[in-house]
Amino acid sequence: MSIAEATGSLLELANRIPPSRILTVRGNLSNDIAAHVKRKLAEMQREEGNILFVADSIGGHFSAGIALYDSFRTSSQMVIGKVEGIAASAAFMALQGCGIKLATANSILVIHDTGSQDPEPFFVRHTTTRGEFMRYHADIFNTLSEKVYRNHETTLDILRAVSSFKHKGKEVLEQFLDTEHRMTPEEAISYGFLDGII
């Protein structure tokens, strides 16, 4: 089968999915939006049939992207991902959980280090001494540093698992994360992050 035939059949597959089985994320991917998408996905899994995830998102919370990645990857029904415009950051991570990943010809895909985006809220508390004040803020810094490192490593693990870099060192992916790497759909296909252009 030629690339054109394969892409045509992927497009046909995506186009056959009824509107009632389409999940859409546009704009910011917040934890609330991810929770809503997960609820809808759970409802859709009660019936047989493919599900289409449409993304046009600048990204959002790291935890939201990972939650959707895991939900799509473990879905009992095939989830087909389709980028219409942009899939950046957390939206890019969510897309990687889909069984088939597609993008329109003029889409942009963006990888960057999402690890520092999800700081948990810390509230300033009253401290009575300078030492207590410094210990309190040092604990906050340590907690955030550990979280950023864990998120960075999780991002690398997912990207290595889904890409054609599986058997290479992580240096290329590290560079992508450090530089906010923007990709055309063609480049994303060459790295294994997409399956077709529609």
Secondary structure as UniProt FT lines:
FT   HELIX           3..15
FT   HELIX           19..21
FT   STRAND          22..29
FT   HELIX           31..44
FT   TURN            45..46
FT   STRAND          51..60
FT   HELIX           62..73
FT   STRAND          79..88
FT   HELIX           90..95
FT   TURN            96..97
FT   STRAND          100..103
FT   TURN            105..106
FT   STRAND          108..111
FT   TURN            115..116
FT   HELIX           130..162
FT   TURN            164..167
FT   HELIX           171..179
FT   STRAND          181..183
FT   HELIX           185..191
FT   STRAND          196..197
//
